[in-house]
Amino acid sequence: MDSELVILRVAHNCGCEYEWRHHERLGALAGLPEQAIADVRKGVDAEVFTSRQRLLLRAADELHAQQTISDELWSALRDELSDRDLIELCLLVGHYEMLAMTINALAIVPDPIRNAPPSRLLRVLQSLTQR
């Protein structure tokens, strides 16, 4: 769920509607509430977020704007995340920033939103997150 929250923030920061639409659906399947998904666009001050989620959103914002994380935020993140998780957070943001840049440069149009039932893959992912 944390990963999807961060990916949505990256998609928003990069203005990548393709990435946003794709992960909006995956975020819901991962258990992110609809309001949290919508409020990702508002940023860290939205009331729906926990203190941990606010830290993750701040990290995505700082990495986007400055390509680094401030010492103050790094210290706060250390209280919530392991060293491995901190490394993965930086890699996650960097990967999805790169992907958004490529998608935007290639002008890839988002897939149409369908009201059809989820694909088999999405159903499997959903069942895994409900265990």
Helices and strands as residue ranges (DSSP letters): H 2-14, H 17-29, H 34-39, H 51-66, H 71-78, H 83-105, H 120-129
